[in-house]
């Protein structure tokens, strides 16, 4: 077993800073996504309350909105899961970096694969979140069109 000496720790810490910064950045993305998820849930609850007292013609529109919100909540939940997985993989990468240095292991392939998986999860999360944004825009257009048809 090869032990670490102080001069070996500094470069190791420098290498580990990248994944730590990644964790911080993805954490901010997660904050945005969880806020979005909370707004979707709150709007769904509001529409559910409105649905109880809505007339027959209003019910169709409200149910359509709830369906879109449900689909969007599923997308945001998936984006959150992928972003969280990315953070977990970045954390694992940091641990592996230190274990590699501590025990003198040659596991460059494993480190590379963990990093690639981390980035793939982050990319997937952002693509899914973008899909939610596009669905939101589609729902907004439908709402505007419906409002244009129901002028007093």
C-alpha positions in Angstrom: 0.0 0.0 0.0 1.4 3.4 -1.0 0.8 6.1 1.5 0.2 9.7 0.6 2.6 12.4 1.5 1.8 16.1 1.8 3.3 17.0 -1.6 1.0 14.4 -3.2 -2.2 15.8 -1.5 -2.0 19.3 -3.0 -2.2 18.2 -6.7 -4.9 15.7 -5.7 -7.0 18.5 -4.1 -6.5 20.5 -7.3 -7.9 17.7 -9.4 -10.8 17.2 -7.0 -11.8 20.9 -7.2 -13.4 20.3 -10.6 -16.0 17.8 -9.4 -16.7 19.9 -6.3 -17.5 22.9 -8.6 -19.6 20.6 -10.7 -21.6 19.6 -7.6 -22.1 23.2 -6.7 -23.3 24.2 -10.1 -25.7 21.2 -10.4 -26.9 22.0 -7.0 -28.1 25.4 -8.2 -29.8 23.7 -11.2 -31.5 21.3 -8.7 -32.7 24.3 -6.7 -34.3 25.8 -9.9 -35.9 22.4 -10.8 -37.3 21.8 -7.3 -38.8 25.3 -7.3 -40.4 24.5 -10.7 -41.7 21.2 -9.4 -43.2 22.9 -6.4 -45.0 25.5 -8.6 -46.4 22.7 -10.8 -47.7 20.8 -7.8 -49.3 24.0 -6.3 -50.9 24.9 -9.6 -52.3 21.4 -9.9 -53.8 21.6 -6.4 -55.3 25.0 -7.3 -56.9 23.6 -10.4 -58.2 20.5 -8.5 -60.0 22.9 -6.1 -61.4 24.8 -9.1 -62.5 21.6 -10.7 -64.8 20.8 -7.8 -66.9 23.9 -8.4 -66.5 24.2 -12.2 -69.3 24.0 -14.7 -69.3 21.3 -17.4 -67.8 23.5 -20.1 -65.0 24.8 -17.7 -64.2 21.2 -16.6 -62.9 20.2 -20.0 -60.3 23.0 -20.0 -59.3 22.5 -16.4 -58.8 18.7 -16.9 -56.7 19.4 -20.0 -54.5 21.8 -17.9 -54.2 19.3 -15.1 -53.1 16.6 -17.6 -50.4 18.9 -19.0 -49.2 19.8 -15.5 -49.0 16.2 -14.6 -46.9 15.4 -17.7 -44.7 18.4 -16.9 -44.3 17.3 -13.2 -43.2 13.9 -14.5 -40.6 15.5 -16.7 -39.3 17.7 -13.9 -39.2 14.8 -11.5 -37.0 12.9 -14.1 -34.8 15.9 -14.6 -34.3 16.1 -10.8 -33.5 12.4 -10.5 -30.9 12.7 -13.3 -29.3 15.8 -11.8 -29.2 14.2 -8.4 -27.6 11.1 -10.0 -25.0 13.4 -11.6 -24.2 14.9 -8.2 -23.9 11.4 -6.6 -21.5 10.3 -9.4 -19.4 13.5 -9.0 -19.2 12.7 -5.3 -18.2 9.1 -6.1 -15.6 10.5 -8.5 -14.0 12.5 -5.7 -13.9 9.6 -3.4 -12.3 7.4 -6.1 -9.7 10.1 -6.8 -8.6 10.0 -3.2 -8.7 6.2 -2.9 -6.7 5.9 -6.1 -4.0 8.2 -4.7 -4.1 6.6 -1.2 -3.7 3.1 -2.4 -1.7 3.8 -5.6 -4.4 2.1 -7.8 -4.4 2.5 -11.6 -8.1 2.8 -12.3 -8.1 5.5 -15.0 -10.8 3.6 -17.0 -13.1 3.5 -13.9 -12.6 7.2 -13.2 -13.3 8.0 -16.8 -16.5 6.0 -16.9 -17.8 7.6 -13.7 -17.1 11.0 -15.1 -18.7 10.1 -18.4 -21.8 8.8 -16.6 -21.9 11.9 -14.5 -21.9 14.1 -17.6 -24.4 11.9 -19.3 -26.8 12.3 -16.4 -26.3 16.0 -16.4 -27.0 16.3 -20.1 -30.0 14.1 -19.8 -31.3 16.2 -16.9 -30.9 19.4 -19.0 -32.6 17.9 -22.1 -35.6 16.7 -20.0 -35.8 20.1 -18.3 -35.8 21.8 -21.7 -38.6 19.4 -22.8 -40.6 20.7 -19.8 -40.0 24.2 -20.8 -41.2 23.5 -24.4 -44.3 21.7 -23.0 -44.9 24.8 -20.8 -44.8 27.0 -23.9 -47.2 24.7 -25.7 -49.6 24.8 -22.8 -49.3 28.6 -22.7 -50.1 28.9 -26.4 -53.2 26.6 -25.9 -54.4 28.8 -23.0 -54.0 32.0 -25.1 -55.9 30.5 -28.0 -58.7 29.4 -25.7 -58.9 32.9 -24.2 -59.1 34.4 -27.7 -62.1 32.2 -28.6 -64.0 33.1 -25.4 -64.2 36.8 -25.8 -67.2 38.4 -24.1 
